[in-house]
Amino acid sequence: MCFIIYKVAGLLLGIIPILIIAGLTLALTFYRPNNKPFINMLEASIKYAMQDKLYIWQRRKNKKIKEVAEKAEELKIGEINRSGVKLSGSKLRDLAWSLDVLDLQKQKDK
């Protein structure tokens, strides 16, 4: 391949493709990362680049998700107001409070 590029394009125009092809050929022949053939690493990188990726940390801008979140927040506020106690602070404190209330209800039922 390098010789064909040299004959067709000449040395000045073909030096970059020749170096790329020669470097890839040498890597495929001699380079063994983690004692495995380089072709395995090349194949895995191509598969990774081609496949769909799931980014779970990106926010979705969907109206239904916003509506459901708003309704859930309204229900939460309604439940808190109905019980007569307003909770504030972290979710951990809210969870501890709800566990204490459930524990007291179980003791009353016995």
LINZI-V696775 format. One record per pair of residues at least 24 apart in sequence whose ideal C-beta (glycine too) atoms are under 7 Angstrom apart, sorted by the first residue. I is the first residue (numbers start at 1). GAP is how many residues later the second one is. D is the distance in Angstrom with one decimal. If there is no record, write none. Layout:
i=I gap=GAP d=D
i=I gap=GAP d=D
This chain:
none
